[in-house]
Amino acid sequence: MNRLEGIHPLIIDRLRNEYHFTDEEILEVLSYFEKRSIKRKEFILRAGEVCRGRGYINKGCFRRYTTNDHGKEVTIDFAFEDWWIGDRESIRKHECSIYFLQAMEDCEVFWIDQETYERLCQDVPKFHVTQVKKMESS
């Protein structure tokens, strides 16, 4: 059985082709992540909380929204398979998020908290380079 089986092929292709990771390096990077099952309508972040990490959506869809002055929900965007979710501003500034991140269906996410993410970037410099490149292009 392939050790990468069950992992969305797009992240594997991206790490292999764009960043030239070997299968062993991909497995090492993924070992820092926790595989989480998120049920439909469950929140991984609520407005007023500090975001403590980020996740790669392996399966499913999330909605990011906020509320307006009248308490009405305002959808900002949707995040699909092969997307990353979290609130970079909240993580970076250690401030409360203004967003809700809610699963629109049963989802599977590879989650990494900020402390582990920083350790991963230190332990696997090649991964850190991919993150710098990603930030420069966004």
N, CA, C and O atoms as a GROMACS GRO file, in nm:
protein
  552
    1MET      N    1   0.084  -0.119   0.000
    1MET     CA    2   0.000   0.000   0.000
    1MET      C    3   0.089   0.125   0.000
    1MET      O    4   0.188   0.131   0.073
    2ASN      N    5   0.054   0.221  -0.080
    2ASN     CA    6   0.127   0.348  -0.090
    2ASN      C    7   0.106   0.430   0.038
    2ASN      O    8  -0.008   0.450   0.079
    3ARG      N    9   0.212   0.476   0.100
    3ARG     CA   10   0.202   0.552   0.225
    3ARG      C   11   0.138   0.688   0.204
    3ARG      O   12   0.096   0.752   0.300
    4LEU      N   13   0.131   0.734   0.080
    4LEU     CA   14   0.068   0.862   0.050
    4LEU      C   15  -0.078   0.846   0.007
    4LEU      O   16  -0.145   0.943  -0.027
    5GLU      N   17  -0.127   0.722   0.009
    5GLU     CA   18  -0.264   0.694  -0.030
    5GLU      C   19  -0.360   0.766   0.065
    5GLU      O   20  -0.337   0.769   0.186
    6GLY      N   21  -0.466   0.822   0.011
    6GLY     CA   22  -0.566   0.891   0.093
    6GLY      C   23  -0.536   1.038   0.112
    6GLY      O   24  -0.617   1.111   0.170
    7ILE      N   25  -0.422   1.083   0.064
    7ILE     CA   26  -0.387   1.225   0.074
    7ILE      C   27  -0.416   1.288  -0.060
    7ILE      O   28  -0.380   1.233  -0.164
    8HIS      N   29  -0.480   1.403  -0.059
    8HIS     CA   30  -0.521   1.468  -0.183
    8HIS      C   31  -0.401   1.477  -0.278
    8HIS      O   32  -0.295   1.527  -0.240
    9PRO      N   33  -0.417   1.428  -0.401
    9PRO     CA   34  -0.302   1.422  -0.493
    9PRO      C   35  -0.246   1.558  -0.531
    9PRO      O   36  -0.130   1.568  -0.570
   10LEU      N   37  -0.325   1.664  -0.519
   10LEU     CA   38  -0.274   1.796  -0.558
   10LEU      C   39  -0.162   1.846  -0.467
   10LEU      O   40  -0.066   1.905  -0.516
   11ILE      N   41  -0.172   1.821  -0.336
   11ILE     CA   42  -0.064   1.865  -0.248
   11ILE      C   43   0.061   1.782  -0.273
   11ILE      O   44   0.173   1.834  -0.268
   12ILE      N   45   0.043   1.655  -0.301
   12ILE     CA   46   0.159   1.569  -0.331
   12ILE      C   47   0.224   1.616  -0.460
   12ILE      O   48   0.346   1.630  -0.467
   13ASP      N   49   0.143   1.642  -0.563
   13ASP     CA   50   0.197   1.691  -0.691
   13ASP      C   51   0.268   1.825  -0.673
   13ASP      O   52   0.375   1.847  -0.730
   14ARG      N   53   0.208   1.914  -0.595
   14ARG     CA   54   0.269   2.045  -0.574
   14ARG      C   55   0.405   2.031  -0.504
   14ARG      O   56   0.504   2.092  -0.546
   15LEU      N   57   0.410   1.950  -0.400
   15LEU     CA   58   0.537   1.932  -0.329
   15LEU      C   59   0.641   1.862  -0.417
   15LEU      O   60   0.760   1.894  -0.410
   16ARG      N   61   0.597   1.768  -0.498
   16ARG     CA   62   0.691   1.698  -0.588
   16ARG      C   63   0.738   1.788  -0.702
   16ARG      O   64   0.857   1.802  -0.725
   17ASN      N   65   0.643   1.848  -0.773
   17ASN     CA   66   0.674   1.916  -0.898
   17ASN      C   67   0.720   2.061  -0.881
   17ASN      O   68   0.816   2.104  -0.945
   18GLU      N   69   0.652   2.137  -0.795
   18GLU     CA   70   0.690   2.277  -0.777
   18GLU      C   71   0.810   2.292  -0.684
   18GLU      O   72   0.895   2.379  -0.705
   19TYR      N   73   0.816   2.207  -0.582
   19TYR     CA   74   0.918   2.225  -0.479
   19TYR      C   75   1.020   2.111  -0.475
   19TYR      O   76   1.114   2.115  -0.396
   20HIS      N   77   1.002   2.010  -0.559
   20HIS     CA   78   1.098   1.900  -0.576
   20HIS      C   79   1.121   1.819  -0.449
   20HIS      O   80   1.235   1.783  -0.418
   21PHE      N   81   1.014   1.791  -0.376
   21PHE     CA   82   1.021   1.705  -0.258
   21PHE      C   83   1.018   1.559  -0.303
   21PHE      O   84   0.950   1.524  -0.399
   22THR      N   85   1.092   1.475  -0.233
   22THR     CA   86   1.083   1.330  -0.254
   22THR      C   87   0.965   1.278  -0.172
   22THR      O   88   0.912   1.350  -0.087
   23ASP      N   89   0.924   1.154  -0.196
   23ASP     CA   90   0.815   1.095  -0.117
   23ASP      C   91   0.853   1.092   0.031
   23ASP      O   92   0.767   1.114   0.116
   24GLU      N   93   0.978   1.064   0.061
   24GLU     CA   94   1.022   1.061   0.201
   24GLU      C   95   1.011   1.201   0.264
   24GLU      O   96   0.970   1.213   0.380
   25GLU      N   97   1.046   1.304   0.190
   25GLU     CA   98   1.035   1.442   0.242
   25GLU      C   99   0.888   1.480   0.261
   25GLU      O  100   0.854   1.548   0.358
   26ILE      N  101   0.803   1.437   0.170
   26ILE     CA  102   0.659   1.464   0.184
   26ILE      C  103   0.606   1.398   0.310
   26ILE      O  104   0.532   1.460   0.387
   27LEU      N  105   0.643   1.273   0.332
   27LEU     CA  106   0.599   1.202   0.452
   27LEU      C  107   0.652   1.269   0.579
   27LEU      O  108   0.582   1.276   0.680
   28GLU      N  109   0.776   1.317   0.574
   28GLU     CA  110   0.832   1.387   0.690
   28GLU      C  111   0.752   1.513   0.720
   28GLU      O  112   0.717   1.538   0.835
   29VAL      N  113   0.723   1.592   0.617
   29VAL     CA  114   0.644   1.714   0.637
   29VAL      C  115   0.506   1.680   0.693
   29VAL      O  116   0.462   1.742   0.790
   30LEU      N  117   0.440   1.582   0.634
   30LEU     CA  118   0.305   1.548   0.678
   30LEU      C  119   0.302   1.490   0.820
   30LEU      O  120   0.198   1.493   0.885
   31SER      N  121   0.414   1.438   0.867
   31SER     CA  122   0.419   1.383   1.003
   31SER      C  123   0.399   1.492   1.109
   31SER      O  124   0.369   1.460   1.224
   32TYR      N  125   0.417   1.617   1.073
   32TYR     CA  126   0.397   1.727   1.167
   32TYR      C  127   0.250   1.766   1.179
   32TYR      O  128   0.211   1.838   1.271
   33PHE      N  129   0.168   1.718   1.087
   33PHE     CA  130   0.027   1.754   1.084
   33PHE      C  131  -0.057   1.648   1.153
   33PHE      O  132  -0.022   1.530   1.157
   34GLU      N  133  -0.170   1.693   1.208
   34GLU     CA  134  -0.266   1.604   1.272
   34GLU      C  135  -0.387   1.592   1.178
   34GLU      O  136  -0.444   1.693   1.137
   35LYS      N  137  -0.424   1.471   1.145
   35LYS     CA  138  -0.541   1.449   1.060
   35LYS      C  139  -0.666   1.462   1.146
   35LYS      O  140  -0.682   1.390   1.244
   36ARG      N  141  -0.755   1.555   1.107
   36ARG     CA  142  -0.877   1.580   1.184
   36ARG      C  143  -1.000   1.560   1.097
   36ARG      O  144  -1.003   1.600   0.980
   37SER      N  145  -1.101   1.500   1.155
   37SER     CA  146  -1.232   1.490   1.092
   37SER      C  147  -1.319   1.600   1.152
   37SER      O  148  -1.333   1.610   1.273
   38ILE      N  149  -1.376   1.681   1.065
   38ILE     CA  150  -1.460   1.793   1.107
   38ILE      C  151  -1.600   1.766   1.053
   38ILE      O  152  -1.619   1.746   0.933
   39LYS      N  153  -1.697   1.764   1.141
   39LYS     CA  154  -1.835   1.736   1.101
   39LYS      C  155  -1.900   1.860   1.038
   39LYS      O  156  -1.864   1.973   1.067
   40ARG      N  157  -1.998   1.834   0.951
   40ARG     CA  158  -2.076   1.940   0.888
   40ARG      C  159  -2.128   2.036   0.995
   40ARG      O  160  -2.178   1.993   1.099
   41LYS      N  161  -2.116   2.165   0.970
   41LYS     CA  162  -2.160   2.276   1.055
   41LYS      C  163  -2.068   2.301   1.176
   41LYS      O  164  -2.092   2.395   1.252
   42GLU      N  165  -1.966   2.220   1.195
   42GLU     CA  166  -1.872   2.240   1.306
   42GLU      C  167  -1.778   2.357   1.272
   42GLU      O  168  -1.744   2.378   1.156
   43PHE      N  169  -1.738   2.431   1.373
   43PHE     CA  170  -1.648   2.545   1.356
   43PHE      C  171  -1.506   2.504   1.392
   43PHE      O  172  -1.484   2.430   1.488
   44ILE      N  173  -1.410   2.552   1.314
   44ILE     CA  174  -1.270   2.537   1.354
   44ILE      C  175  -1.216   2.670   1.405
   44ILE      O  176  -1.107   2.676   1.462
   45LEU      N  177  -1.293   2.777   1.384
   45LEU     CA  178  -1.259   2.909   1.435
   45LEU      C  179  -1.387   2.990   1.447
   45LEU      O  180  -1.474   2.984   1.360
   46ARG      N  181  -1.397   3.065   1.556
   46ARG     CA  182  -1.510   3.157   1.576
   46ARG      C  183  -1.455   3.297   1.596
   46ARG      O  184  -1.349   3.316   1.656
   47ALA      N  185  -1.530   3.394   1.547
   47ALA     CA  186  -1.493   3.533   1.569
   47ALA      C  187  -1.475   3.555   1.720
   47ALA      O  188  -1.554   3.507   1.801
   48GLY      N  189  -1.370   3.629   1.754
   48GLY     CA  190  -1.341   3.655   1.895
   48GLY      C  191  -1.236   3.561   1.952
   48GLY      O  192  -1.186   3.584   2.063
   49GLU      N  193  -1.201   3.456   1.878
   49GLU     CA  194  -1.095   3.364   1.919
   49GLU      C  195  -0.967   3.397   1.844
   49GLU      O  196  -0.971   3.448   1.732
   50VAL      N  197  -0.854   3.369   1.906
   50VAL     CA  198  -0.726   3.382   1.836
   50VAL      C  199  -0.703   3.253   1.760
   50VAL      O  200  -0.712   3.144   1.817
   51CYS      N  201  -0.673   3.265   1.632
   51CYS     CA  202  -0.645   3.146   1.550
   51CYS      C  203  -0.510   3.089   1.593
   51CYS      O  204  -0.410   3.160   1.599
   52ARG      N  205  -0.508   2.960   1.623
   52ARG     CA  206  -0.387   2.895   1.677
   52ARG      C  207  -0.314   2.807   1.577
   52ARG      O  208  -0.213   2.746   1.610
   53GLY      N  209  -0.365   2.800   1.453
   53GLY     CA  210  -0.300   2.715   1.355
   53GLY      C  211  -0.364   2.728   1.219
   53GLY      O  212  -0.441   2.821   1.193
   54ARG      N  213  -0.330   2.634   1.132
   54ARG     CA  214  -0.383   2.634   0.996
   54ARG      C  215  -0.404   2.490   0.953
   54ARG      O  216  -0.348   2.397   1.011
   55GLY      N  217  -0.486   2.474   0.850
   55GLY     CA  218  -0.516   2.339   0.804
   55GLY      C  219  -0.522   2.331   0.653
   55GLY      O  220  -0.562   2.425   0.585
   56TYR      N  221  -0.481   2.216   0.604
   56TYR     CA  222  -0.493   2.184   0.462
   56TYR      C  223  -0.619   2.100   0.446
   56TYR      O  224  -0.634   1.998   0.513
   57ILE      N  225  -0.709   2.142   0.358
   57ILE     CA  226  -0.834   2.070   0.337
   57ILE      C  227  -0.808   1.952   0.245
   57ILE      O  228  -0.785   1.970   0.125
   58ASN      N  229  -0.811   1.834   0.301
   58ASN     CA  230  -0.792   1.712   0.223
   58ASN      C  231  -0.924   1.669   0.158
   58ASN      O  232  -0.926   1.620   0.046
   59LYS      N  233  -1.034   1.688   0.231
   59LYS     CA  234  -1.168   1.656   0.180
   59LYS      C  235  -1.266   1.756   0.238
   59LYS      O  236  -1.259   1.788   0.356
   60GLY      N  237  -1.358   1.804   0.155
   60GLY     CA  238  -1.466   1.888   0.205
   60GLY      C  239  -1.458   2.033   0.164
   60GLY      O  240  -1.380   2.071   0.076
   61CYS      N  241  -1.540   2.114   0.229
   61CYS     CA  242  -1.552   2.256   0.198
   61CYS      C  243  -1.583   2.333   0.326
   61CYS      O  244  -1.660   2.288   0.410
   62PHE      N  245  -1.522   2.450   0.340
   62PHE     CA  246  -1.546   2.540   0.453
   62PHE      C  247  -1.597   2.674   0.403
   62PHE      O  248  -1.569   2.715   0.291
   63ARG      N  249  -1.672   2.740   0.488
   63ARG     CA  250  -1.718   2.876   0.462
   63ARG      C  251  -1.651   2.969   0.562
   63ARG      O  252  -1.647   2.941   0.681
   64ARG      N  253  -1.600   3.080   0.511
   64ARG     CA  254  -1.546   3.186   0.598
   64ARG      C  255  -1.645   3.301   0.592
   64ARG      O  256  -1.679   3.351   0.485
   65TYR      N  257  -1.691   3.342   0.711
   65TYR     CA  258  -1.786   3.452   0.715
   65TYR      C  259  -1.765   3.538   0.838
   65TYR      O  260  -1.692   3.502   0.930
   66THR      N  261  -1.829   3.652   0.837
   66THR     CA  262  -1.829   3.744   0.949
   66THR      C  263  -1.973   3.789   0.969
   66THR      O  264  -2.061   3.749   0.893
   67THR      N  265  -1.997   3.871   1.068
   67THR     CA  266  -2.131   3.927   1.086
   67THR      C  267  -2.123   4.078   1.073
   67THR      O  268  -2.025   4.140   1.113
   68ASN      N  269  -2.228   4.137   1.015
   68ASN     CA  270  -2.230   4.283   1.000
   68ASN      C  271  -2.286   4.349   1.126
   68ASN      O  272  -2.314   4.281   1.225
   69ASP      N  273  -2.301   4.480   1.122
   69ASP     CA  274  -2.349   4.556   1.239
   69ASP      C  275  -2.490   4.517   1.283
   69ASP      O  276  -2.530   4.544   1.396
   70HIS      N  277  -2.564   4.454   1.193
   70HIS     CA  278  -2.701   4.412   1.225
   70HIS      C  279  -2.708   4.265   1.265
   70HIS      O  280  -2.816   4.211   1.285
   71GLY      N  281  -2.591   4.202   1.278
   71GLY     CA  282  -2.586   4.062   1.318
   71GLY      C  283  -2.610   3.963   1.206
   71GLY      O  284  -2.621   3.843   1.230
   72LYS      N  285  -2.618   4.014   1.082
   72LYS     CA  286  -2.640   3.926   0.967
   72LYS      C  287  -2.507   3.865   0.922
   72LYS      O  288  -2.405   3.933   0.916
   73GLU      N  289  -2.512   3.734   0.890
   73GLU     CA  290  -2.392   3.666   0.841
   73GLU      C  291  -2.359   3.714   0.700
   73GLU      O  292  -2.446   3.725   0.614
   74VAL      N  293  -2.229   3.742   0.679
   74VAL     CA  294  -2.181   3.785   0.548
   74VAL      C  295  -2.070   3.690   0.507
   74VAL      O  296  -1.961   3.689   0.566
   75THR      N  297  -2.098   3.608   0.405
   75THR     CA  298  -1.999   3.512   0.358
   75THR      C  299  -1.888   3.584   0.283
   75THR      O  300  -1.915   3.664   0.193
   76ILE      N  301  -1.764   3.557   0.321
   76ILE     CA  302  -1.648   3.616   0.255
   76ILE      C  303  -1.604   3.527   0.140
   76ILE      O  304  -1.584   3.575   0.028
   77ASP      N  305  -1.588   3.396   0.168
   77ASP     CA  306  -1.548   3.303   0.063
   77ASP      C  307  -1.569   3.160   0.111
   77ASP      O  308  -1.607   3.135   0.225
   78PHE      N  309  -1.541   3.068   0.019
   78PHE     CA  310  -1.545   2.926   0.049
   78PHE      C  311  -1.406   2.870   0.024
   78PHE      O  312  -1.333   2.918  -0.062
   79ALA      N  313  -1.370   2.768   0.101
   79ALA     CA  314  -1.240   2.701   0.085
   79ALA      C  315  -1.269   2.554   0.054
   79ALA      O  316  -1.344   2.487   0.125
   80PHE      N  317  -1.208   2.506  -0.054
   80PHE     CA  318  -1.234   2.372  -0.104
   80PHE      C  319  -1.112   2.282  -0.086
   80PHE      O  320  -1.009   2.324  -0.034
   81GLU      N  321  -1.127   2.158  -0.129
   81GLU     CA  322  -1.016   2.063  -0.122
   81GLU      C  323  -0.893   2.122  -0.190
   81GLU      O  324  -0.902   2.189  -0.293
   82ASP      N  325  -0.777   2.096  -0.129
   82ASP     CA  326  -0.647   2.146  -0.174
   82ASP      C  327  -0.628   2.294  -0.143
   82ASP      O  328  -0.542   2.358  -0.203
   83TRP      N  329  -0.706   2.348  -0.051
   83TRP     CA  330  -0.688   2.486  -0.004
   83TRP      C  331  -0.643   2.481   0.141
   83TRP      O  332  -0.663   2.382   0.211
   84TRP      N  333  -0.583   2.589   0.184
   84TRP     CA  334  -0.544   2.607   0.324
   84TRP      C  335  -0.646   2.695   0.393
   84TRP      O  336  -0.700   2.788   0.332
   85ILE      N  337  -0.672   2.666   0.521
   85ILE     CA  338  -0.765   2.747   0.599
   85ILE      C  339  -0.700   2.791   0.728
   85ILE      O  340  -0.608   2.727   0.779
   86GLY      N  341  -0.747   2.901   0.779
   86GLY     CA  342  -0.697   2.961   0.902
   86GLY      C  343  -0.710   3.112   0.887
   86GLY      O  344  -0.770   3.160   0.792
   87ASP      N  345  -0.655   3.184   0.980
   87ASP     CA  346  -0.655   3.330   0.974
   87ASP      C  347  -0.514   3.377   1.001
   87ASP      O  348  -0.472   3.390   1.116
   88ARG      N  349  -0.440   3.404   0.893
   88ARG     CA  350  -0.298   3.442   0.905
   88ARG      C  351  -0.278   3.568   0.989
   88ARG      O  352  -0.184   3.577   1.067
   89GLU      N  353  -0.368   3.666   0.973
   89GLU     CA  354  -0.356   3.791   1.050
   89GLU      C  355  -0.369   3.763   1.200
   89GLU      O  356  -0.291   3.813   1.280
   90SER      N  357  -0.467   3.684   1.236
   90SER     CA  358  -0.489   3.650   1.376
   90SER      C  359  -0.368   3.575   1.433
   90SER      O  360  -0.325   3.602   1.545
   91ILE      N  361  -0.314   3.482   1.355
   91ILE     CA  362  -0.196   3.407   1.399
   91ILE      C  363  -0.078   3.501   1.416
   91ILE      O  364  -0.011   3.501   1.519
   92ARG      N  365  -0.053   3.582   1.314
   92ARG     CA  366   0.065   3.669   1.312
   92ARG      C  367   0.061   3.773   1.425
   92ARG      O  368   0.162   3.798   1.491
   93LYS      N  369  -0.055   3.833   1.446
   93LYS     CA  370  -0.067   3.941   1.545
   93LYS      C  371  -0.109   3.892   1.684
   93LYS      O  372  -0.112   3.970   1.780
   94HIS      N  373  -0.143   3.763   1.694
   94HIS     CA  374  -0.195   3.708   1.820
   94HIS      C  375  -0.317   3.786   1.866
   94HIS      O  376  -0.334   3.815   1.984
   95GLU      N  377  -0.404   3.820   1.769
   95GLU     CA  378  -0.525   3.896   1.798
   95GLU      C  379  -0.647   3.812   1.762
   95GLU      O  380  -0.638   3.716   1.685
   96CYS      N  381  -0.759   3.849   1.820
   96CYS     CA  382  -0.884   3.778   1.792
   96CYS      C  383  -0.922   3.792   1.645
   96CYS      O  384  -0.906   3.898   1.585
   97SER      N  385  -0.972   3.685   1.591
   97SER     CA  386  -1.018   3.683   1.453
   97SER      C  387  -1.154   3.750   1.443
   97SER      O  388  -1.231   3.754   1.539
   98ILE      N  389  -1.182   3.803   1.326
   98ILE     CA  390  -1.316   3.856   1.299
   98ILE      C  391  -1.399   3.755   1.219
   98ILE      O  392  -1.513   3.782   1.183
   99TYR      N  393  -1.340   3.639   1.191
   99TYR     CA  394  -1.402   3.540   1.104
   99TYR      C  395  -1.451   3.416   1.178
   99TYR      O  396  -1.400   3.380   1.284
  100PHE      N  397  -1.551   3.355   1.118
  100PHE     CA  398  -1.596   3.222   1.153
  100PHE      C  399  -1.551   3.131   1.040
  100PHE      O  400  -1.564   3.167   0.923
  101LEU      N  401  -1.499   3.013   1.073
  101LEU     CA  402  -1.464   2.911   0.974
  101LEU      C  403  -1.547   2.788   1.007
  101LEU      O  404  -1.525   2.722   1.109
  102GLN      N  405  -1.642   2.756   0.918
  102GLN     CA  406  -1.739   2.651   0.944
  102GLN      C  407  -1.738   2.549   0.830
  102GLN      O  408  -1.735   2.584   0.713
  103ALA      N  409  -1.742   2.422   0.868
  103ALA     CA  410  -1.749   2.313   0.769
  103ALA      C  411  -1.887   2.313   0.705
  103ALA      O  412  -1.989   2.316   0.774
  104MET      N  413  -1.889   2.308   0.573
  104MET     CA  414  -2.014   2.303   0.499
  104MET      C  415  -2.061   2.158   0.476
  104MET      O  416  -2.176   2.134   0.440
  105GLU      N  417  -1.970   2.065   0.498
  105GLU     CA  418  -1.998   1.922   0.484
  105GLU      C  419  -1.897   1.851   0.573
  105GLU      O  420  -1.807   1.915   0.628
  106ASP      N  421  -1.909   1.722   0.589
  106ASP     CA  422  -1.808   1.648   0.664
  106ASP      C  423  -1.674   1.666   0.593
  106ASP      O  424  -1.664   1.650   0.472
  107CYS      N  425  -1.572   1.700   0.669
  107CYS     CA  426  -1.442   1.736   0.612
  107CYS      C  427  -1.329   1.658   0.678
  107CYS      O  428  -1.342   1.604   0.788
  108GLU      N  429  -1.218   1.653   0.607
  108GLU     CA  430  -1.094   1.597   0.660
  108GLU      C  431  -0.986   1.703   0.639
  108GLU      O  432  -0.965   1.750   0.527
  109VAL      N  433  -0.919   1.739   0.746
  109VAL     CA  434  -0.820   1.846   0.744
  109VAL      C  435  -0.691   1.797   0.805
  109VAL      O  436  -0.692   1.725   0.906
  110PHE      N  437  -0.578   1.834   0.744
  110PHE     CA  438  -0.447   1.814   0.805
  110PHE      C  439  -0.415   1.943   0.879
  110PHE      O  440  -0.385   2.045   0.817
  111TRP      N  441  -0.420   1.938   1.013
  111TRP     CA  442  -0.409   2.057   1.096
  111TRP      C  443  -0.271   2.065   1.158
  111TRP      O  444  -0.211   1.963   1.194
  112ILE      N  445  -0.221   2.188   1.170
  112ILE     CA  446  -0.093   2.211   1.237
  112ILE      C  447  -0.105   2.338   1.320
  112ILE      O  448  -0.145   2.443   1.269
  113ASP      N  449  -0.071   2.328   1.449
  113ASP     CA  450  -0.075   2.447   1.532
  113ASP      C  451   0.049   2.532   1.503
  113ASP      O  452   0.146   2.484   1.443
  114GLN      N  453   0.045   2.656   1.546
  114GLN     CA  454   0.151   2.751   1.509
  114GLN      C  455   0.288   2.709   1.563
  114GLN      O  456   0.388   2.722   1.493
  115GLU      N  457   0.293   2.660   1.684
  115GLU     CA  458   0.421   2.617   1.743
  115GLU      C  459   0.483   2.503   1.662
  115GLU      O  460   0.602   2.503   1.634
  116THR      N  461   0.401   2.407   1.626
  116THR     CA  462   0.449   2.293   1.545
  116THR      C  463   0.488   2.339   1.406
  116THR      O  464   0.586   2.291   1.349
  117TYR      N  465   0.412   2.433   1.349
  117TYR     CA  466   0.443   2.489   1.217
  117TYR      C  467   0.582   2.555   1.219
  117TYR      O  468   0.662   2.535   1.128
  118GLU      N  469   0.609   2.633   1.323
  118GLU     CA  470   0.740   2.699   1.334
  118GLU      C  471   0.852   2.596   1.348
  118GLU      O  472   0.960   2.613   1.292
  119ARG      N  473   0.826   2.488   1.424
  119ARG     CA  474   0.925   2.382   1.439
  119ARG      C  475   0.948   2.312   1.306
  119ARG      O  476   1.062   2.281   1.271
  120LEU      N  477   0.840   2.286   1.231
  120LEU     CA  478   0.852   2.225   1.098
  120LEU      C  479   0.938   2.312   1.006
  120LEU      O  480   1.026   2.260   0.937
  121CYS      N  481   0.914   2.441   1.006
  121CYS     CA  482   0.993   2.532   0.921
  121CYS      C  483   1.140   2.531   0.961
  121CYS      O  484   1.228   2.546   0.876
  122GLN      N  485   1.167   2.515   1.089
  122GLN     CA  486   1.305   2.509   1.137
  122GLN      C  487   1.369   2.374   1.105
  122GLN      O  488   1.484   2.367   1.061
  123ASP      N  489   1.294   2.265   1.128
  123ASP     CA  490   1.348   2.130   1.108
  123ASP      C  491   1.363   2.093   0.960
  123ASP      O  492   1.453   2.017   0.924
  124VAL      N  493   1.276   2.148   0.876
  124VAL     CA  494   1.276   2.115   0.733
  124VAL      C  495   1.286   2.246   0.655
  124VAL      O  496   1.185   2.299   0.608
  125PRO      N  497   1.408   2.299   0.642
  125PRO     CA  498   1.425   2.429   0.575
  125PRO      C  499   1.364   2.434   0.434
  125PRO      O  500   1.319   2.540   0.391
  126LYS      N  501   1.364   2.323   0.365
  126LYS     CA  502   1.305   2.318   0.231
  126LYS      C  503   1.155   2.353   0.237
  126LYS      O  504   1.104   2.419   0.147
  127PHE      N  505   1.087   2.308   0.342
  127PHE     CA  506   0.946   2.343   0.359
  127PHE      C  507   0.931   2.492   0.385
  127PHE      O  508   0.842   2.556   0.330
  128HIS      N  509   1.018   2.546   0.468
  128HIS     CA  510   1.014   2.690   0.498
  128HIS      C  511   1.027   2.772   0.370
  128HIS      O  512   0.957   2.872   0.353
  129VAL      N  513   1.114   2.731   0.280
  129VAL     CA  514   1.132   2.801   0.153
  129VAL      C  515   1.002   2.799   0.073
  129VAL      O  516   0.967   2.900   0.011
  130THR      N  517   0.929   2.686   0.074
  130THR     CA  518   0.802   2.680   0.001
  130THR      C  519   0.702   2.780   0.058
  130THR      O  520   0.624   2.840  -0.016
  131GLN      N  521   0.704   2.798   0.189
  131GLN     CA  522   0.610   2.890   0.252
  131GLN      C  523   0.644   3.036   0.220
  131GLN      O  524   0.555   3.118   0.198
  132VAL      N  525   0.772   3.066   0.216
  132VAL     CA  526   0.814   3.202   0.178
  132VAL      C  527   0.771   3.231   0.035
  132VAL      O  528   0.719   3.339   0.006
  133LYS      N  529   0.793   3.135  -0.053
  133LYS     CA  530   0.753   3.153  -0.195
  133LYS      C  531   0.600   3.172  -0.205
  133LYS      O  532   0.552   3.255  -0.282
  134LYS      N  533   0.527   3.094  -0.128
  134LYS     CA  534   0.381   3.104  -0.130
  134LYS      C  535   0.336   3.242  -0.083
  134LYS      O  536   0.245   3.301  -0.143
  135MET      N  537   0.397   3.293   0.023
  135MET     CA  538   0.360   3.424   0.076
  135MET      C  539   0.394   3.535  -0.023
  135MET      O  540   0.319   3.632  -0.037
  136GLU      N  541   0.506   3.522  -0.093
  136GLU     CA  542   0.547   3.624  -0.190
  136GLU      C  543   0.453   3.628  -0.308
  136GLU      O  544   0.436   3.733  -0.370
  137SER      N  545   0.392   3.514  -0.342
  137SER     CA  546   0.304   3.510  -0.459
  137SER      C  547   0.159   3.545  -0.426
  137SER      O  548   0.078   3.563  -0.516
  138SER      N  549   0.127   3.554  -0.297
  138SER     CA  550  -0.014   3.586  -0.263
  138SER      C  551  -0.033   3.732  -0.229
  138SER      O  552  -0.145   3.774  -0.199
   0.00000   0.00000   0.00000
